[in-house]
Amino acid sequence: MSQVTLKCNDEIMVGVSNGDGPIDSAFRAIEQCIGHHYELDDFQVQSVTEGKEALGSALVRLRNNGKLYSGNGTSTDIVAASIRAYINALNKIVFEEA
């Protein structure tokens, strides 16, 4: 189960969702916040550095109206990196639609 809080301009959105693991539930909570589902075309996680404090990098590709939007995120927490990548892809969709 995940709870995600997003801030867009001065609006605060909160989403809570269950999923098949922490990343799936976080993505579903984000979708609940924005009120829209995008098809997840690709999702990858890999290490960037070595050791206990290794950085993980996440890549998310979302499909919207037949077009792919990629997002990247990096963090020592792969769930946080995944959320950053998802938000990065969403921002690209919103920017193009605006």
C-alpha positions in Angstrom: 0.0 0.0 0.0 1.2 3.5 -0.9 0.2 7.0 -0.1 1.5 9.7 -2.4 1.1 13.4 -2.0 1.7 15.7 -5.0 1.7 19.4 -5.2 0.9 21.1 -8.5 1.0 24.9 -8.3 -0.9 25.5 -5.0 -3.1 22.4 -5.3 -2.3 19.4 -3.1 -3.4 16.0 -4.3 -3.3 12.8 -2.2 -3.6 9.2 -3.6 -3.7 6.0 -1.7 -3.6 2.6 -3.4 -2.8 -1.1 -3.1 -0.7 -2.8 -5.7 1.5 -5.8 -6.5 4.5 -4.4 -4.6 5.6 -1.0 -3.5 6.3 0.5 -7.0 3.0 -0.7 -8.5 1.1 0.7 -5.6 3.0 4.0 -5.8 2.2 4.3 -9.5 -1.5 3.5 -8.9 -1.6 6.2 -6.1 -0.1 8.7 -8.5 -2.8 7.8 -11.1 -5.4 8.3 -8.4 -4.0 11.8 -7.7 -4.0 12.9 -11.3 -7.3 11.1 -12.2 -5.9 9.4 -15.3 -4.3 6.0 -16.2 -1.4 5.9 -18.7 -0.2 2.6 -20.2 3.2 1.6 -18.7 5.1 0.5 -21.8 8.5 -0.1 -20.1 10.0 0.0 -16.7 13.7 -0.6 -15.8 15.7 -0.3 -12.6 19.5 -0.5 -12.5 22.3 0.4 -10.2 24.4 3.5 -11.0 27.1 3.2 -8.3 28.4 0.5 -6.0 28.3 -0.1 -2.3 25.9 0.3 0.6 24.8 3.8 -0.5 24.5 2.9 -4.2 22.4 5.0 -6.4 19.6 3.4 -8.4 18.3 4.7 -11.7 14.8 4.1 -12.9 13.4 4.5 -16.4 9.7 4.7 -17.1 8.0 4.8 -20.5 4.4 5.8 -20.6 2.2 5.5 -23.7 -0.4 8.2 -24.4 -2.4 8.4 -27.6 0.1 6.1 -29.3 3.1 8.2 -28.3 5.9 7.2 -25.8 7.1 9.5 -23.1 10.2 8.6 -21.1 11.1 9.6 -17.6 14.2 9.1 -15.5 14.8 9.2 -11.8 17.8 8.5 -9.5 17.9 7.9 -5.8 19.4 5.6 -3.2 15.9 4.3 -2.8 14.6 2.5 -5.9 11.0 3.2 -5.0 11.8 7.0 -4.9 13.8 6.7 -8.1 10.8 5.0 -9.8 8.4 7.7 -8.5 10.7 10.4 -9.8 10.9 8.7 -13.2 7.1 8.3 -13.4 6.5 12.0 -12.5 9.2 13.0 -15.0 7.3 11.2 -17.8 4.0 12.7 -16.6 5.5 16.2 -16.8 6.5 15.6 -20.4 3.0 14.5 -21.3 1.5 17.6 -19.6 4.0 19.9 -21.2 3.2 18.6 -24.7 -0.5 18.8 -24.1 -0.4 22.4 -22.9 
